[in-house]
Structures are given as structure tokens and as C-alpha cells.
Amino acid sequence: MKSRFLGAMILMVANVFCTGVITAGANTATDAIGDNYPWVNMGGTGQAYTYSQTGYYQGSYVFELGWNLNEEGYNFYVDRTEIVLSDLTSITVSFDKSCKEVIQDQKMLADLKKLMEKLKNKYSDSDNPLYYPLVISVEFIGDSELTKLADEYYTNGKMTRFSAIFTALDIEIQKEYCNRMIEEKKLSFFSSCAPNMNKDILGFCAEKAYQKDRLTFFDAVAPYLTNDQRQEWVARTTKDHRITFLDSLTEETDPE
């Protein structure tokens, strides 16, 4: 992943793979979940690991989910359940202690199963397949109005939950939030939403960032542009002599 884009993405942990090191009382991950982090609560070996955490909207719930903890971190979470997937394979899911009371909720488990299957299929051929999944939090939202939830999450700084429901919002509302995030320079919120934006929203955001001369926001969407969009932007930035923006499009990127 190109260096400047990585620098922007270090500000958030949403659908991004981050490197952490288990040490007593210290970590390099960036999405604040306080004492839920196992390496805050326990000493360790200094063993490196790859960990991903982000928010997902599935069925009637918003899940904050992580996976790819190392074995020591995984073993810290003793509340677990085994979920049998549609292909008859099973996966053991760990839960933070704050979620302990919902483990027996069959409705929640049904939605979690659907989410596990989606993630397993999506990342099966990647360098970071789904294993050692950890549910950090579960929020039942039922048939709550998503626009009101989005406003609550955005206003209260709940970035992971906001990004979880962002793409389920009406496209015009998505555009309004993109405008707000760019105007208010909320790069971490913006970056957390970028990986799941559709083609139209990506194009809209790229245009806004370009017009506002917000290079880091342009960086955040550049890896997810389609090939056609990328070629159009290469031609445009070359014509406009906007070399720093052109770099965002021509340097090697890794959207995964």
C-alpha cells in the first residue's frame, strides 16, 4: 500500500488490517475500545500479529467485530460459541465480556452466522482469511430509522458504528455525509466508509476532494476507484498539472 495513503489510514481501523504488538499496557492499534483490548489488560511476549476491526450492519444488529488476533489475545476471551455455517463447517466466535449476556440470543446468532459466512467468502482468498473472530460489541437496532442512527453515531463520534450503516443510507444522504466529512475534515470517519462506497459515491467524493484540494481525502478513495474512473482521473490530473493528486492514482495501491 502506498506510503501516503497508509499514513492517512493509520488514523482509523475500519475495514483496514493493522499491525499491533502485545506489550504490557501498550498497543499500536487505533480504534479506541479501552479495556476491551486484551493487550491492555495482560502482559505478553511482544509477538506481532495482524488484526482487523470494523463495524457491520447485519439484519437487526450492528456488530463491532475483529478477527485475526494472535493466539494469546484470542485465549484472553473465554466467552465463546460455535457457529455451524451453511457449508457445514464451523467457526468459533469469541465475545468481549460486555457481550456475554447476548451469546444465547438465537436471533442475534442467526444474523451473526450470516455475517460470518459473508466475511469468510469475501476474504477466503486474501492474505487475511477469517479466523479467531471476536465480537467487541452488539447493538440491537431492530427497525430503527437508519438516518436517525447515523446522526446519533456521527454526532457522538461512534465511527465504527457509523461506517457500519453508512452504505445502507439513501444515496443522497450518503452524499450529504461525505460533504460534511470533507468540510469538517473528519478523515477517520471518511476513511472508514471509503472501502464500502459504491462507484457513484466514490466518484462524488473524489470530485469533492479534488475541488476542495483535500489530498488526504482523495487518497482515501483513490484505491477503490474503478479502472475506468482511475484512467479518467489520471488524464484529468495530468492535464491540470496536479501532480500530488496524480501520484495517488499512479502509485501502487492495495485496496484490501
C-alpha positions as CSV (number, residue, x, y, z in Angstrom):
1,M,0.0,0.0,0.0
2,K,1.4,3.3,-0.9
3,S,3.0,5.3,1.9
4,R,0.9,8.5,1.9
5,F,-2.4,6.5,1.8
6,L,-1.2,4.4,4.6
7,G,-0.4,7.5,6.6
8,A,-3.9,8.7,6.2
9,M,-5.4,5.3,7.1
10,I,-3.4,5.0,10.2
11,L,-5.9,7.4,11.7
12,M,-8.6,4.7,11.7
13,V,-9.3,1.0,12.0
14,A,-12.3,0.2,9.8
15,N,-12.1,-2.5,7.3
16,V,-8.3,-2.0,7.5
17,F,-5.7,-4.5,8.6
18,C,-3.5,-3.1,11.3
19,T,-0.3,-4.4,12.9
20,G,-0.2,-4.5,16.6
21,V,2.3,-5.7,19.2
22,I,1.3,-7.3,22.5
23,T,3.1,-5.4,25.3
24,A,2.2,-4.7,28.8
25,G,-0.1,-1.7,28.8
26,A,0.6,-0.5,25.2
27,N,-0.6,-1.1,21.7
28,T,-0.4,0.3,18.2
29,A,-4.0,-0.3,17.1
30,T,-6.1,2.9,16.7
31,D,-9.8,2.3,17.2
32,A,-10.4,3.0,20.9
33,I,-12.2,0.3,22.8
34,G,-10.4,0.9,26.0
35,D,-10.1,-2.0,28.4
36,N,-11.6,-4.4,25.9
37,Y,-8.2,-4.7,24.3
38,P,-6.6,-7.9,25.7
39,W,-3.1,-6.4,25.5
40,V,-4.1,-3.6,27.7
41,N,-5.1,-6.0,30.4
42,M,-2.3,-8.5,30.3
43,G,1.4,-8.8,29.8
44,G,2.7,-10.5,26.7
45,T,5.6,-11.8,24.6
46,G,5.9,-8.9,22.2
47,Q,4.7,-11.3,19.4
48,A,3.5,-9.4,16.3
49,Y,0.1,-10.1,14.8
50,T,-2.4,-8.8,12.3
51,Y,-5.7,-7.7,13.5
52,S,-8.8,-6.2,11.8
53,Q,-11.7,-4.5,13.4
54,T,-14.7,-2.8,11.8
55,G,-18.4,-2.4,12.1
56,Y,-21.1,-4.4,10.3
57,Y,-24.8,-3.9,9.9
58,Q,-26.5,-7.3,9.5
59,G,-30.2,-8.0,10.0
60,S,-31.3,-6.3,13.2
61,Y,-27.9,-5.6,14.7
62,V,-24.8,-3.5,14.4
63,F,-21.7,-5.6,15.2
64,E,-18.3,-4.4,16.1
65,L,-16.2,-7.3,15.0
66,G,-12.5,-8.1,14.9
67,W,-10.6,-11.1,13.7
68,N,-7.0,-12.4,13.3
69,L,-6.0,-11.9,16.9
70,N,-2.9,-13.9,17.8
71,E,-3.5,-17.0,20.0
72,E,-2.6,-15.2,23.2
73,G,-5.1,-12.4,22.5
74,Y,-7.7,-14.9,21.4
75,N,-7.3,-17.0,24.5
76,F,-8.0,-13.9,26.7
77,Y,-11.7,-14.0,25.6
78,V,-13.2,-17.0,27.3
79,D,-16.9,-16.4,26.3
80,R,-17.4,-18.2,23.1
81,T,-19.9,-20.0,20.9
82,E,-19.5,-22.3,17.9
83,I,-21.5,-21.4,14.8
84,V,-22.2,-24.0,12.1
85,L,-22.1,-22.4,8.7
86,S,-24.2,-23.4,5.6
87,D,-21.3,-25.4,4.2
88,L,-21.4,-27.4,7.4
89,T,-18.0,-26.1,8.5
90,S,-18.0,-24.4,11.9
91,I,-16.3,-21.4,13.4
92,T,-15.8,-20.5,17.0
93,V,-16.6,-16.9,17.8
94,S,-15.3,-15.2,20.9
95,F,-17.2,-12.4,22.7
96,D,-16.0,-9.5,24.8
97,K,-17.3,-9.7,28.4
98,S,-19.6,-6.8,27.7
99,C,-21.5,-9.1,25.2
100,K,-21.7,-12.1,27.5
101,E,-25.4,-11.9,28.1
102,V,-26.4,-11.9,24.4
103,I,-24.5,-15.1,23.5
104,Q,-27.6,-17.2,23.9
105,D,-29.8,-14.8,21.8
106,Q,-30.8,-17.0,18.9
107,K,-31.9,-14.1,16.7
108,M,-28.5,-12.4,17.2
109,L,-26.7,-15.7,16.4
110,A,-28.7,-16.1,13.2
111,D,-27.6,-12.7,12.0
112,L,-24.1,-13.3,13.2
113,K,-24.0,-16.5,11.2
114,K,-24.9,-14.7,8.0
115,L,-22.2,-12.1,8.7
116,M,-19.6,-14.9,9.3
117,E,-20.5,-16.5,6.0
118,K,-20.2,-13.2,4.1
119,L,-16.8,-12.5,5.7
120,K,-15.5,-16.0,5.2
121,N,-16.4,-15.9,1.5
122,K,-15.1,-12.4,1.0
123,Y,-11.7,-13.0,2.5
124,S,-11.2,-16.7,1.7
125,D,-8.6,-15.9,-1.0
126,S,-6.9,-13.0,0.7
127,D,-3.8,-12.8,2.9
128,N,-6.1,-12.3,5.9
129,P,-8.8,-15.0,5.9
130,L,-11.3,-15.0,8.7
131,Y,-10.1,-16.8,11.8
132,Y,-10.2,-16.1,15.5
133,P,-13.3,-13.8,15.2
134,L,-14.1,-11.6,18.2
135,V,-17.3,-9.7,18.7
136,I,-16.5,-6.5,20.5
137,S,-20.0,-5.1,20.8
138,V,-23.5,-5.9,19.7
139,E,-26.3,-3.3,19.3
140,F,-29.8,-4.3,18.5
141,I,-31.3,-1.7,16.3
142,G,-34.4,-3.6,15.1
143,D,-36.4,-1.4,12.7
144,S,-34.8,1.8,13.9
145,E,-34.7,4.6,11.4
146,L,-31.1,4.5,10.0
147,T,-31.0,8.2,9.3
148,K,-31.5,8.9,13.0
149,L,-29.0,6.3,14.0
150,A,-26.5,7.8,11.6
151,D,-26.9,11.2,13.1
152,E,-26.5,9.8,16.6
153,Y,-23.4,7.9,15.7
154,Y,-21.8,10.8,13.8
155,T,-22.6,13.4,16.4
156,N,-21.3,11.2,19.2
157,G,-18.1,10.1,17.4
158,K,-19.1,6.5,17.1
159,M,-17.1,6.0,13.9
160,T,-17.2,2.2,13.7
161,R,-21.0,2.0,14.0
162,F,-21.4,4.9,11.7
163,S,-19.4,3.2,9.0
164,A,-21.4,0.0,9.6
165,I,-24.7,1.6,8.4
166,F,-23.3,4.2,6.0
167,T,-23.9,2.2,2.8
168,A,-27.4,1.3,3.9
169,L,-28.4,5.0,3.9
170,D,-30.1,6.6,0.9
171,I,-27.6,7.7,-1.6
172,E,-28.4,11.4,-1.3
173,I,-27.9,11.1,2.5
174,Q,-24.6,9.4,1.9
175,K,-23.6,12.4,-0.3
176,E,-24.6,14.8,2.4
177,Y,-22.4,13.0,5.0
178,C,-19.5,12.9,2.5
179,N,-19.8,16.6,2.1
180,R,-19.8,17.0,5.9
181,M,-16.8,14.8,6.5
182,I,-14.8,16.6,3.9
183,E,-15.9,20.1,5.1
184,E,-15.3,19.2,8.7
185,K,-12.1,17.3,7.9
186,K,-13.2,14.1,9.6
187,L,-10.7,11.9,7.8
188,S,-11.0,8.9,10.1
189,F,-14.8,8.8,9.6
190,F,-14.4,9.3,5.8
191,S,-11.7,6.6,5.5
192,S,-13.7,4.1,7.5
193,C,-16.6,4.5,5.0
194,A,-14.5,4.5,1.8
195,P,-13.9,0.8,1.3
196,N,-17.6,0.1,1.0
197,M,-18.7,3.1,-1.1
198,N,-20.2,2.2,-4.4
199,K,-18.9,3.6,-7.7
200,D,-21.2,6.7,-7.8
201,I,-20.3,7.7,-4.2
202,L,-16.6,7.2,-4.9
203,G,-16.8,9.4,-7.9
204,F,-18.7,12.0,-6.0
205,C,-16.2,12.0,-3.2
206,A,-13.2,12.2,-5.5
207,E,-14.7,15.2,-7.2
208,K,-15.4,17.0,-3.9
209,A,-12.0,16.3,-2.5
210,Y,-10.4,17.4,-5.8
211,Q,-12.4,20.7,-5.8
212,K,-11.6,21.4,-2.2
213,D,-7.9,20.5,-2.6
214,R,-8.2,17.9,0.1
215,L,-5.4,15.5,-0.9
216,T,-5.7,13.1,2.0
217,F,-9.4,12.6,1.3
218,F,-8.7,12.0,-2.4
219,D,-6.0,9.5,-1.2
220,A,-8.6,7.7,0.9
221,V,-10.9,6.9,-2.1
222,A,-8.3,6.5,-4.8
223,P,-7.6,2.8,-4.1
224,Y,-11.3,1.9,-4.5
225,L,-12.0,3.7,-7.8
226,T,-12.8,1.5,-10.8
227,N,-10.3,1.2,-13.6
228,D,-12.3,3.5,-15.8
229,Q,-12.6,6.1,-13.1
230,R,-8.9,5.8,-12.4
231,Q,-8.0,6.4,-16.0
232,E,-10.3,9.4,-16.2
233,W,-8.7,10.9,-13.2
234,V,-5.2,10.2,-14.5
235,A,-6.0,12.1,-17.6
236,R,-7.6,15.0,-15.7
237,T,-4.9,15.4,-13.1
238,T,-2.2,15.2,-15.8
239,K,-4.0,17.9,-17.8
240,D,-4.4,20.1,-14.7
241,H,-0.8,19.5,-13.6
242,R,-2.0,18.3,-10.2
243,I,1.0,16.1,-9.6
244,T,0.3,15.2,-6.0
245,F,-3.2,14.0,-6.9
246,L,-1.8,12.1,-9.9
247,D,0.5,10.3,-7.5
248,S,-2.5,9.0,-5.6
249,L,-3.6,7.3,-8.8
250,T,-0.4,6.0,-10.3
251,E,1.5,4.7,-7.2
252,E,0.9,1.1,-6.4
253,T,-2.1,0.6,-4.2
254,D,-3.7,-2.4,-2.3
255,P,-7.4,-1.8,-1.6
256,E,-7.5,-4.9,0.6
